[in-house]
Amino acid sequence: MFIIILFGCYSLFLVALGITVAMRRTKGSTVTFAGFLALPFVVMFFGWLSSPTKPSRSDIKGHYVIDRSKYPGANADWQHQTYSLDITEGQVIVHDARTKTVWKSWITWQHGSEYRWSFTDDSKRHHLIAEGPAIYRQPFGYHYVFRSPLYGNVFFKKE
């Protein structure tokens, strides 16, 4: 309801400003009218530009590595070399170079306003994925955060 009232007032304002511009016919009033006319489009563009990414199911599937930009340093470099993560259609696969093992957990996809996944089994998982994922979306990307009992928050980005 508020949007309808706001749109109505804005439309009346533009009509009044348009009449004024038509009567005056000066360059300054024409530029002012064009600016007010373009204002909603500029606001919509910046709203779109700053909105977070909504990754699709095919965007999410793939190979993930430790994001060293979140907490740079020797520990992040070691984790980056040691661990990686693959998300497939039905599994999350953790590659652990330290123990030279691969850990798999079954997942199920949920579709709401965006695609998300969750674990379907309650079996023992690798410590990196002991808890469910948290996805953090930015305007031009996203990353996953898993809570590890050994390392705390571990950040993964798609490679």
Helices and strands as residue ranges (DSSP letters): H 2-24, H 27-50, H 57-60, E 62-66, H 74-82, E 83-87, E 91-96, E 101-111, E 115-119, G 127-129, E 134-138, E 141-148, E 152-158
